[in-house]
């Protein structure tokens, strides 16, 4: 064994020398402390120094993703921005809007024009975070003449960095346009006083934050960037994939994507760069219904910086992550809740039970949505352009983009989906008026709720969350929309509810039978009598077999079927069904129930059709009294009974009395339904007939003409009621004032 060689070492200050011999591996971690700053007890943990980002590769070129070859729409905005850049300087222009709406594309187009056509210096800085903003702005100072020593001093904290940058911008020999792109956190600009005005140039900021106080400062002009008009959105797809389909096919895809520029760009890129497949626009539209956001994001580049901003499935997560970091994780929960409805305006009243703490469940969501956090969460979504406030039919609403909602919904866990679907359903049910108590304003709100019921069914179908309660709620909303007079919208919802129920609950489930039956009265009002009969006959048979003849749902199906048969002229079968319904409702509900009284009104109409006029007037007068006593004199069923009485008076030749009573009916229907409800014109034509019976030919013709025109406008020329009104008007107007032809 050899003798170790002697080793010597010397240490000074706080350094140490370790000496060893032989085959040993020595590793030392040395930490240098300022005098008196070393820890006295315990282990000293040293955090890594904040990384100093190198200067960007360029501030003279926009280092962004794919820019559109042609900037569609934005004409007026570009004119305002050009005028600002061409002016004397000192302005700040702010472009704000949701992610993916094309703010950077507008900035890129203005930047290119400014440099190419006006000889100004273009400077582009990524302002998405503090490090990139600082590095970019120091590079701007270097571009404008700052020396290496000055930049090193600013970078090292020995000189005020923002002051240095703006000194050189203010003294630039050439006018400039400075773009601060993706300034989604205005605090980054505010904390270092990076946002300033200068007589030498114009600043353009792009941001998702819509309401920062910075944008309200003097010399700042703010411009909201939204989605494209449909025709321009269609042309974006045609620009990118001209061979993929017809303009009409592109229009369908654009509409489905909500005219969002980022989604359109990704879709066009996907269609134009396919290798293994060659989808048409129509095929892409079909697949969107199955895959939605995941399909759109296939058009994004596979690699590259800023990838999250270039994919619709990720771009909004940047804003939500920022909100969570700033103490508002509930914004994510609220947006997830909105994603279980539709992209249509959501009445703020729909969210009120959550804010008031009167609905169960929000505390179990992740993150929990406590009542006192609903308002801040909603304001955060508005501030960050994830939603906007709109007013629809006099109701204040919040609205989010459909592609945003799809991408948010796709990222929800299975367990949270169950909770969110239940919460969305409970809120919809809480917003509905009590049975039989809907006012005209209440009906207008119900029309706003209808698309959200459809949206909830859509999400529930996709994720296997359909319940009997969700189907029943959809069926009830469809009925309320039908009662409000929007029969086309009501039919769409009723059909969706019935198909969803049949697919997920089965044909014989009571909720399915209710949903199928609910289509009948809507088809009846739309004049599609044969179609309604074909639908209601099997529904009635299934209800008889599975629920029994006395079940209320069986009686409802029989009631609706007899109304259709009445119009088709099968009066005997209608009479048999209606008598069974009247007996069943009397036994189950009693004589004074609204459903029983409605059935008695229907029986009077059928008696007139059967020409059974004995004791008709006394029976009708008695029914009006009963309805007024049990329901109130202004209840719509009382109004209906009054209408049946007036028809009897007209049949009896008592035209003046009939006209007076019809006018009361007309006033009652306008009060209950609203002036433009289609059923109002059914009464007005009876006024015309009563006027005609009294020899008031001019007045009768005027009333008939109004009915014919309004029915044509609302129902269409081919509707049976329009055809009947046209025929009546032709008959009345063919005679002179005295009845001479």
C-alpha positions in Angstrom: 0.0 0.0 0.0 1.5 3.3 -1.0 1.9 6.2 1.4 -0.4 9.1 0.7 1.1 12.2 -0.7 0.9 15.1 1.7 -1.7 17.8 0.7 -2.0 21.4 1.8 -4.8 24.0 1.4 -5.6 27.4 2.6 -9.0 29.0 2.9 -10.0 32.7 3.4 -13.2 34.4 4.6 -16.1 31.9 4.5 -14.6 29.5 2.0 -13.5 26.0 3.0 -10.9 23.5 1.7 -11.6 19.7 1.8 -8.5 17.4 1.3 -8.7 13.7 0.7 -6.6 11.0 -0.8 -7.4 7.8 -2.6 -10.3 7.0 -4.9 -13.1 9.2 -3.6 -15.7 11.4 -5.3 -16.1 14.8 -3.8 -19.2 17.0 -4.4 -19.6 20.3 -2.7 -22.5 22.8 -2.8 -21.2 26.2 -1.9 -23.5 29.1 -0.9 -22.1 32.5 -0.5 -23.8 34.8 2.0 -23.5 38.5 2.6 -21.9 39.3 5.9 -24.3 38.6 8.7 -26.9 37.0 6.5 -26.1 33.4 6.9 -28.7 31.3 8.8 -27.9 30.7 12.4 -30.0 27.5 12.8 -31.3 24.9 10.6 -30.8 24.2 6.9 -30.5 27.1 4.6 -32.7 26.7 1.5 -31.5 28.6 -1.5 -34.1 29.2 -4.2 -32.9 29.4 -7.8 -32.4 32.9 -9.2 -35.2 34.2 -11.4 -34.3 33.3 -15.0 -33.4 36.2 -17.1 -35.0 35.8 -20.4 -32.8 36.7 -23.4 -34.0 39.4 -25.8 -36.5 38.3 -28.4 -35.2 37.3 -31.8 -36.9 40.3 -33.3 -39.0 43.3 -32.4 -39.3 44.4 -36.0 -41.4 41.5 -37.0 -44.6 40.1 -35.4 -43.5 36.8 -33.9 -46.9 35.3 -34.0 -48.6 32.3 -35.5 -50.3 32.0 -38.9 -51.7 35.4 -40.1 -54.7 35.5 -42.5 -53.8 36.2 -46.1 -56.9 38.5 -46.3 -58.4 40.3 -43.3 -62.1 39.8 -43.6 -64.6 42.4 -42.2 -63.0 44.8 -39.7 -63.2 47.6 -42.4 -64.5 50.4 -40.2 -62.1 49.4 -37.4 -59.1 49.4 -39.7 -60.0 52.9 -41.0 -60.1 54.2 -37.4 -56.7 52.6 -36.6 -55.1 53.8 -39.8 -56.2 57.3 -38.9 -54.8 57.0 -35.4 -51.4 55.8 -36.7 -51.3 58.5 -39.4 -52.0 61.2 -36.8 -49.5 63.2 -34.8 -48.9 60.4 -32.2 -49.6 60.2 -28.5 -52.5 57.8 -28.8 -53.1 54.3 -27.3 -55.4 52.0 -29.2 -56.7 49.0 -27.3 -58.3 46.0 -29.0 -60.1 43.8 -26.5 -62.2 40.6 -27.0 -62.4 36.9 -26.3 -59.5 34.6 -27.2 -59.6 33.6 -30.8 -61.6 36.5 -32.1 -58.8 37.9 -34.2 -57.3 40.8 -32.2 -53.7 39.8 -33.1 -54.8 39.4 -36.8 -56.0 43.0 -36.8 -52.8 44.2 -35.1 -50.7 42.2 -37.6 -52.5 43.7 -40.6 -52.1 47.3 -39.2 -48.5 46.6 -38.4 -47.8 45.4 -41.9 -49.5 48.3 -43.6 -47.8 50.8 -41.4 -44.3 49.5 -42.1 -44.9 48.8 -45.8 -47.0 51.7 -46.9 -46.2 54.5 -44.5 -42.5 54.1 -43.8 -43.0 54.0 -40.1 -41.0 51.8 -37.8 -43.0 48.8 -36.5 -42.1 47.4 -33.1 -43.8 44.2 -31.8 -43.6 43.0 -28.1 -45.1 39.9 -26.5 -46.8 41.4 -23.4 -48.3 38.1 -22.1 -46.1 38.0 -19.1 -43.7 40.2 -17.1 -40.5 38.5 -18.3 -41.4 38.7 -22.0 -42.7 42.2 -21.8 -39.5 43.5 -20.0 -37.2 41.7 -22.4 -39.1 42.9 -25.4 -39.3 46.5 -24.3 -35.5 46.6 -23.5 -35.0 45.3 -27.0 -37.2 48.1 -28.3 -34.9 50.6 -26.4 -31.9 49.0 -28.1 -33.5 49.3 -31.5 -34.1 53.0 -30.8 -30.5 53.6 -29.9 -29.9 52.6 -26.3 -26.3 51.6 -25.6 -25.2 48.2 -24.3 -24.2 49.7 -21.0 -27.6 51.4 -20.6 -29.4 48.1 -21.4 -27.2 46.1 -19.0 -27.8 48.6 -16.2 -31.6 48.4 -16.8 -31.5 44.6 -17.0 -29.5 44.4 -13.8 -31.9 46.7 -11.9 -29.4 49.6 -11.7 -31.5 51.8 -13.9 -35.3 52.3 -14.3 -36.0 50.1 -17.3 -39.3 51.6 -18.4 -37.9 55.1 -18.2 -35.0 54.1 -20.4 -37.3 52.5 -23.0 -39.7 55.5 -23.1 -36.8 58.0 -23.3 -35.6 56.4 -26.5 -39.1 56.0 -27.9 -39.8 59.7 -27.2 -36.6 60.7 -28.9 -36.9 58.4 -31.9 -35.9 60.0 -35.2 -38.6 58.0 -37.0 -42.3 57.7 -36.1 -43.3 54.3 -34.9 -46.1 51.9 -34.1 -45.6 49.8 -31.0 -47.7 46.7 -30.6 -48.1 45.2 -27.1 -49.6 41.8 -28.0 -51.6 39.5 -25.7 -51.6 42.0 -22.7 -54.2 39.9 -21.0 -53.1 40.9 -17.5 -53.1 44.7 -17.4 -51.3 44.6 -14.1 -48.1 43.6 -16.0 -48.3 46.9 -17.9 -49.4 49.0 -14.8 -46.8 47.8 -12.2 -43.8 48.9 -14.2 -45.5 51.9 -15.9 -44.8 50.2 -19.2 -47.9 51.7 -20.9 -47.3 55.4 -21.8 -48.1 57.8 -24.6 -45.5 59.5 -26.7 -45.6 62.2 -29.3 -43.3 60.1 -31.5 -45.7 57.2 -32.2 -48.8 55.2 -31.5 -49.2 52.2 -29.1 -51.6 49.4 -30.0 -52.5 46.9 -27.3 -54.3 43.6 -27.8 -55.9 42.1 -24.7 -58.7 39.8 -23.4 -59.3 42.1 -20.4 -62.3 44.3 -21.4 -62.6 46.6 -18.3 -59.2 47.5 -17.0 -59.0 51.1 -15.6 -55.9 51.5 -17.9 -58.2 51.5 -20.9 -60.2 54.4 -19.4 -57.2 56.7 -19.2 -56.9 59.9 -21.3 -55.7 59.4 -24.9 -56.8 55.7 -24.8 -59.4 54.5 -27.3 -60.9 51.1 -26.7 -62.3 48.8 -29.5 -64.2 45.6 -28.9 -63.4 42.8 -31.4 -66.1 40.2 -31.8 -66.9 37.4 -34.2 -67.2 37.9 -37.9 -70.5 38.5 -39.8 -71.7 35.2 -41.4 -70.8 36.1 -45.0 -67.3 37.2 -44.0 -66.8 34.0 -41.9 -67.9 31.9 -44.9 -65.4 33.7 -47.0 -62.6 32.9 -44.5 -63.3 29.2 -45.0 -63.4 29.7 -48.8 -60.1 31.6 -48.7 -58.4 28.7 -46.9 -60.1 25.7 -48.5 -61.7 26.8 -51.8 -62.0 23.3 -53.2 -63.7 21.7 -50.1 -67.3 22.7 -50.9 -69.9 25.1 -52.1 -70.5 28.5 -50.5 -73.6 27.2 -48.9 -71.6 24.3 -47.3 -69.0 26.7 -46.0 -71.8 28.9 -44.6 -73.2 25.9 -42.6 -69.7 25.2 -41.1 -69.2 28.9 -40.4 -72.5 29.1 -38.6 -71.8 26.0 -36.6 -68.4 27.4 -35.5 -70.1 30.6 -34.4 -68.1 32.7 -36.9 -65.1 32.7 -34.5 -61.9 33.6 -36.5 -59.6 31.1 -34.7 -62.0 28.2 -35.2 -62.6 29.2 -38.9 -58.8 29.3 -39.5 -58.2 25.9 -37.9 -61.1 24.4 -39.8 -59.9 25.8 -43.1 -56.3 24.6 -42.4 -57.6 21.1 -41.6 -59.6 20.9 -44.8 -56.8 22.3 -47.0 -54.0 20.1 -45.6 -55.5 16.6 -45.4 -53.3 13.8 -46.6 -55.0 10.5 -45.9 -58.6 11.8 -46.1 -60.3 14.4 -48.2 -63.4 15.7 -46.4 -65.8 18.0 -48.0 -67.3 20.9 -46.1 -70.5 18.9 -45.6 -68.6 16.0 -44.2 -66.7 18.3 -41.8 -70.0 19.8 -40.7 -71.4 16.4 -40.0 -68.3 15.4 -38.0 -68.5 18.7 -36.0 -71.8 17.4 -34.6 -70.0 14.4 -33.2 -66.6 15.7 -32.1 -66.9 19.5 -31.9 -63.8 21.2 -30.4 -61.5 18.2 -30.7 -62.0 18.1 -34.4 -61.4 21.9 -34.9 -58.1 21.7 -33.1 -56.7 19.2 -35.6 -56.1 22.1 -37.9 -53.5 23.6 -35.4 -49.8 23.3 -36.2 -48.2 20.3 -34.5 -45.4 22.3 -32.9 -44.4 25.8 -32.1 -44.4 28.4 -29.3 -47.7 29.8 -28.0 -49.5 26.6 -28.9 -52.2 27.1 -26.3 -53.3 30.3 -28.0 -53.6 28.6 -31.3 -56.1 25.9 -30.2 -59.7 26.5 -29.3 -59.6 23.7 -26.8 -56.8 25.5 -24.9 -56.8 29.2 -25.5 -59.5 30.1 -23.0 -57.8 28.0 -20.3 -55.1 30.7 -20.1 -57.7 33.1 -18.9 -59.3 30.7 -16.5 -55.8 29.7 -15.1 -55.1 33.4 -14.6 -58.3 33.9 -12.7 -57.7 30.9 -10.5 -54.2 32.2 -9.7 -55.7 35.6 -8.7 -58.1 34.0 -6.3 -61.2 33.4 -8.5 -61.3 29.7 -9.2 -65.1 29.9 -9.1 -65.0 31.6 -12.5 -64.2 28.2 -13.9 -67.1 26.5 -12.1 -69.5 29.2 -13.3 -68.3 28.8 -16.9 -68.7 25.1 -16.7 -72.3 25.5 -15.5 -73.0 27.8 -18.4 -71.5 25.2 -20.7 -74.4 22.8 -19.9 -76.8 25.3 -21.5 -76.8 26.8 -24.9 -74.7 29.6 -26.5 -77.8 31.8 -26.5 -78.3 34.6 -23.9 -78.8 33.3 -20.4 -81.2 35.5 -18.2 -79.3 36.6 -15.1 -82.4 35.6 -13.2 -81.6 32.0 -14.0 -78.4 32.3 -11.9 -80.1 34.2 -9.0 -80.9 31.1 -6.9 -77.2 30.2 -6.8 -76.3 33.8 -5.7 -79.0 33.7 -3.1 -78.1 30.2 -1.8 -81.7 28.9 -2.4 -80.7 26.0 -4.6 -78.9 22.8 -3.4 -75.7 21.5 -4.9 -73.2 24.3 -5.8 -71.2 23.7 -2.7 -70.4 20.2 -4.0 -68.9 21.5 -7.3 -65.2 21.7 -7.8 -64.3 24.4 -7.1 -67.3 25.1 -4.9 -69.6 27.9 -6.1 -70.6 29.6 -2.8 -73.3 32.3 -3.0 -71.0 35.2 -2.2 -68.7 34.2 -5.0 -71.2 34.1 -7.8 -71.1 37.9 -8.5 -67.2 38.1 -8.5 -67.0 35.0 -10.7 -69.5 36.5 -13.2 -67.7 39.8 -13.3 -64.4 38.0 -13.9 -65.8 36.2 -16.9 -67.1 39.5 -18.2 -63.8 41.3 -17.5 -61.8 38.7 -19.3 -64.1 38.5 -22.4 -65.2 35.0 -21.6 -68.8 36.2 -21.6 -70.7 39.4 -22.3 -73.7 41.2 -21.0 -76.6 41.6 -23.4 -80.3 42.6 -23.2 -82.9 40.4 -24.9 -86.6 41.0 -24.8 -86.1 43.3 -21.8 -84.2 40.7 -19.8 -80.5 41.2 -18.8 -78.6 38.2 -19.9 -75.0 36.8 -20.0 -73.8 35.2 -23.2 -70.8 33.1 -24.0 -69.6 31.8 -27.4 -70.6 28.3 -28.4 -67.1 27.0 -29.3 -65.9 28.3 -25.9 -68.7 26.4 -24.1 -68.1 23.2 -26.1 -64.4 23.2 -25.3 -65.1 23.9 -21.6 -67.7 21.2 -21.4 -65.3 18.7 -23.0 -62.8 19.2 -20.2 -65.1 18.5 -17.3 -64.7 15.2 -15.4 -67.4 12.6 -15.4 -68.2 13.1 -11.7 -68.5 16.9 -12.2 -70.7 16.4 -15.3 -73.3 14.6 -13.2 -73.4 17.4 -10.6 -73.4 20.2 -13.2 -76.2 18.6 -15.2 -78.3 18.3 -12.1 -77.6 21.9 -11.1 -78.4 23.2 -14.6 -81.7 21.3 -14.5 -82.7 22.6 -11.1 -82.0 26.2 -12.1 -84.1 25.8 -15.2 -87.0 24.3 -13.2 -86.8 27.1 -10.6 -87.0 29.7 -13.4 -90.3 28.4 -14.8 -93.6 30.1 -13.8 -96.1 28.1 -11.6 -98.6 26.0 -13.6 -101.3 28.2 -15.1 -99.7 31.4 -13.8 -97.6 32.6 -16.8 -97.8 36.3 -17.6 -96.8 37.7 -21.0 -93.4 38.7 -19.5 -93.1 35.3 -17.9 -93.7 33.7 -21.3 -91.0 35.9 -22.9 -88.5 34.6 -20.3 -89.7 31.0 -21.1 -88.8 31.6 -24.7 -85.3 32.6 -23.6 -85.0 29.4 -21.6 -86.1 27.1 -24.4 -82.7 26.9 -26.1 -81.0 26.2 -22.8 -83.3 23.2 -22.2 -82.3 22.0 -25.7 -78.6 22.6 -24.8 -79.0 20.6 -21.6 -80.6 17.7 -23.4 -77.7 17.9 -26.0 -75.0 17.7 -23.3 -77.0 15.0 -21.4 -77.3 12.8 -24.5 -73.6 13.1 -25.3 -72.5 12.1 -21.8 -75.3 9.6 -20.9 -77.0 11.9 -18.3 -80.6 11.9 -19.6 -83.2 11.5 -16.8 -87.0 11.4 -16.8 -86.9 14.7 -14.9 -84.9 16.4 -17.6 -87.3 15.1 -20.3 -90.3 16.2 -18.3 -88.8 19.7 -17.9 -88.2 19.9 -21.6 -91.7 18.8 -22.4 -93.1 21.4 -20.0 -91.0 24.2 -21.5 -92.1 23.2 -25.0 -95.7 23.5 -23.8 -95.1 27.0 -22.3 -93.4 28.1 -25.5 -96.4 26.8 -27.5 -98.7 28.7 -25.2 -96.6 31.8 -25.8 -97.4 31.5 -29.5 -93.9 30.5 -30.8 -95.2 27.2 -32.3 -92.2 26.5 -34.5 -89.7 26.8 -31.6 -92.0 24.8 -29.4 -92.2 21.9 -31.9 -88.4 21.8 -32.3 -88.0 21.4 -28.5 -90.9 18.9 -28.2 -89.4 16.7 -31.0 -86.0 16.9 -29.3 -87.5 15.9 -26.0 -89.4 13.0 -27.5 -86.4 11.6 -29.4 -84.1 11.9 -26.5 -86.6 10.2 -24.2 -87.2 7.3 -26.6 -83.5 6.8 -27.1 -82.4 6.9 -23.5 -85.6 5.9 -21.5 -87.5 3.7 -23.9 -90.8 4.1 -25.7 -93.0 3.0 -22.8 -91.5 5.2 -20.1 -94.1 7.6 -18.8 -91.8 10.5 -19.5 -91.5 9.4 -23.1 -95.2 9.1 -23.5 -95.6 12.6 -22.1 -93.0 14.0 -24.5 -94.5 12.2 -27.5 -98.0 13.5 -26.6 -96.7 17.0 -26.2 -96.0 17.3 -29.9 -99.7 16.8 -30.7 -101.1 20.2 -29.8 -98.2 22.0 -31.5 -98.8 20.2 -34.8 -102.5 20.9 -34.4 -101.8 24.7 -34.1 -99.5 24.5 -37.0 -102.3 23.1 -39.1 -100.7 19.7 -39.6 -103.8 17.8 -38.6 -103.2 14.5 -40.3 -99.6 14.4 -39.0 -100.8 15.1 -35.5 -103.4 12.3 -35.8 -100.8 9.8 -37.0 -98.6 10.7 -34.0 -101.3 10.8 -31.3 -103.1 7.6 -32.2 -100.2 5.3 -31.2 -99.3 7.5 -28.2 -102.9 7.1 -26.9 -102.7 3.3 -27.5 -99.4 3.0 -25.7 -100.7 5.1 -22.8 -103.8 2.9 -22.5 -101.7 -0.2 -22.4 -98.9 0.9 -20.1 -100.6 3.5 -17.9 -104.2 2.6 -17.9 -107.3 4.5 -19.1 -107.7 6.7 -16.0 -104.1 7.9 -15.9 -103.9 11.7 -16.4 -101.3 11.2 -19.2 -103.7 8.9 -21.0 -106.5 11.4 -20.7 -104.2 14.2 -21.9 -103.3 12.1 -25.0 -107.0 11.4 -25.7 -107.9 15.1 -25.3 -105.3 16.2 -27.8 -106.3 13.4 -30.2 -110.0 14.4 -30.2 -109.1 18.0 -31.0 -107.3 16.8 -34.2 -110.1 14.5 -35.1 -112.6 17.3 -34.7 -110.6 19.4 -37.3 -110.4 16.4 -39.6 -114.2 15.9 -39.5 -114.2 12.7 -37.5 -116.7 14.1 -35.0 -118.2 10.9 -33.7 -114.8 9.4 -32.6 -113.9 12.9 -31.2 -117.1 12.9 -29.2 -116.4 9.4 -27.7 -112.9 10.4 -26.7 -113.9 13.7 -25.2 -116.7 12.2 -23.1 -114.2 9.7 -21.7 -111.8 12.5 -20.9 -114.5 14.6 -19.2 -115.6 11.7 -17.0 -112.0 10.8 -16.2 -111.0 14.3 -15.2 -114.2 14.8 -13.2 -113.5 11.6 -11.2 -109.8 12.3 -10.7 -109.7 16.1 -10.4 -113.2 17.3 -9.6 -115.6 19.6 -11.4 -113.8 22.8 -10.4 -110.3 21.9 -11.7 -108.9 23.9 -14.6 -108.4 20.7 -16.7 -112.1 19.7 -16.2 -113.3 23.2 -17.1 -111.1 23.2 -20.2 -112.7 19.9 -21.2 -116.2 21.4 -20.8 -115.2 24.3 -23.1 -114.0 21.9 -25.7 -117.3 20.0 -25.4 -119.2 23.2 -26.2 -117.2 23.7 -29.4 -117.8 20.1 -30.4 -121.5 20.5 -29.8 -121.6 23.4 -32.2 -119.8 21.4 -34.8 -122.3 18.6 -34.3 -125.1 21.1 -34.6 -126.4 20.2 -31.1 -127.8 23.6 -30.1 -130.5 22.7 -27.6 -129.8 24.4 -24.3 -126.4 25.5 -25.7 -126.7 29.1 -24.5 -127.7 28.3 -21.0 -125.0 25.7 -20.7 -122.4 28.2 -22.0 -123.5 30.9 -19.6 -123.3 28.5 -16.7 -119.8 27.4 -17.8 -118.7 31.1 -17.9 -120.0 31.6 -14.3 -118.3 28.4 -13.1 -115.0 29.4 -14.6 -115.2 32.9 -13.2 -116.0 31.6 -9.8 -113.2 28.9 -9.6 -110.5 30.5 -11.8 -111.3 34.2 -11.9 -113.0 36.3 -14.5 -109.8 37.1 -16.4 -108.4 33.6 -16.5 -107.7 32.4 -20.1 -110.0 29.4 -19.6 -112.8 31.8 -18.5 -112.0 33.8 -21.6 -112.3 30.7 -23.7 -115.7 29.8 -22.1 -116.8 33.4 -22.9 -115.8 32.8 -26.5 -117.9 29.6 -26.7 -120.9 31.6 -25.4 -120.3 34.4 -28.0 -120.2 31.8 -30.7 -123.6 30.5 -29.5 -125.0 34.0 -29.6 -123.8 34.4 -33.1 -125.4 31.1 -34.1 -128.6 32.3 -32.5 -128.6 35.4 -34.7 -127.9 37.8 -31.8 -125.0 39.6 -33.7 -124.8 42.8 -31.6 -124.6 40.8 -28.3 -122.0 38.4 -29.9 -119.8 41.3 -31.1 -119.8 42.9 -27.6 -118.9 39.5 -26.1 -116.2 38.8 -28.7 -114.6 42.1 -28.0 -114.4 41.2 -24.3 -112.8 37.9 -25.4 -110.4 39.8 -27.6 -109.4 42.1 -24.7 -109.0 39.1 -22.4 -106.8 37.2 -24.9 -104.6 40.3 -25.6 -104.1 40.7 -21.8 -103.3 37.1 -21.3 -101.3 36.3 -24.4 -100.1 39.6 -25.8 -101.2 41.6 -28.8 -99.4 39.5 -31.4 -100.3 36.1 -30.3 -101.8 34.0 -33.2 -104.9 33.0 -31.2 -105.9 36.7 -30.9 -106.6 36.7 -34.6 -108.9 33.7 -34.2 -111.2 35.9 -32.1 -110.9 38.9 -34.4 -112.3 36.9 -37.3 -115.3 36.1 -35.1 -115.7 39.8 -34.5 -115.8 40.2 -38.3 -118.5 37.5 -38.6 -120.6 39.2 -35.9 -120.2 42.6 -37.7 -121.2 40.9 -41.0 -124.3 39.4 -39.3 -125.4 42.9 -38.3 -124.9 44.3 -41.9 -121.7 46.2 -41.0 -120.0 45.1 -44.3 -117.2 47.7 -44.3 -116.2 47.0 -40.7 -116.4 43.3 -41.3 -114.2 43.5 -44.4 -111.6 45.6 -42.5 -111.5 43.1 -39.7 -111.3 40.1 -42.1 -108.4 41.8 -44.0 -106.4 42.4 -40.8 -106.9 38.7 -39.8 -105.9 37.4 -43.2 -102.7 39.6 -43.4 -101.6 38.8 -39.8 -102.2 35.1 -40.2 -100.2 35.0 -43.4 -97.4 36.9 -41.7 -97.3 34.6 -38.6 -98.5 31.2 -39.9 -97.8 31.4 -43.6 -100.0 31.4 -46.6 -100.5 27.6 -46.7 -101.8 27.3 -43.1 -105.4 26.2 -43.0 -106.4 29.2 -40.8 -104.8 31.6 -43.3 -106.6 29.9 -46.2 -109.9 30.2 -44.2 -109.3 33.9 -43.4 -108.5 34.7 -47.1 -111.7 32.9 -48.2 -113.8 34.9 -45.6 -112.2 38.2 -46.6 -112.9 37.4 -50.3 -116.6 36.6 -49.5 -117.1 39.8 -47.4 -115.2 42.2 -49.7 -117.1 40.9 -52.8 -120.2 42.7 -51.5 -120.9 46.4 -51.4 -121.7 48.3 -48.1 -125.4 47.4 -48.4 -124.7 43.8 -49.2 -125.2 44.2 -53.1 -122.7 42.3 -55.3 
